[in-house]
């Protein structure tokens, strides 16, 4: 029909940098609330995460594909804990800066795509699982990325804009030594995305995306080849 379709199978190197502001509340230790000591609204953490992963995808139909990813993440956290000072009736701040953790990242997802002339749109949905080493914490997230784009002639360049929805697991659980702890975490779910994609000869492709939101900043780079 005169439409050139990409090769159906792809493998990519995926790198992502992201900074999140998380508000913490509803602290519990061994199942018991410690709200008198750690009040709601007084604690937060700024997480800076670097991810490197391998991503594979396959298009079963021209408009419908599936993908999976596995990789490692290093997160550095600057934590500010608000502690009630019962003697002076105010809140003291306990700062824990530069706390680093290593995680294993896995995800599975699906993508729907549609194109008309020079314009196209995609919606990608990912289920992401993160296992944090050393502290017994497992986190799950749903990531949905709707994008619209424009092909710049026959140059292979594409401009894309859209958004990303990140719905993290709201309850953070873990264990340090014999102490079980939990806390609720909240942040803005949506961020705006803008970027460029390029198709090279021999079925190589690359993309660079930036995102910005109320509590999130990030950048993503992918380099891959299709077969």
PERA-V967830 format. One record per run of one state. SS is the DSSP state (H for helix, E for strand, - for the rest). FROM is the first residue (numbers start at 1). TO is the last residue. Records with the same first field share a line. If there is no record, write none. Layout:
BEGIN
SS = FROM-TO ; FROM-TO
END
This chain:
BEGIN
- = 1-8 ; 30-31 ; 34-42 ; 62-63 ; 86-89 ; 117-118 ; 133-136 ; 152-156 ; 169-170 ; 177-178 ; 187-189 ; 200-200 ; 214-215 ; 227-227
E = 9-29 ; 32-33 ; 43-61 ; 64-85 ; 90-116 ; 119-132 ; 137-151 ; 157-168 ; 171-176 ; 179-186 ; 190-199 ; 204-213 ; 216-226
H = 201-203
END
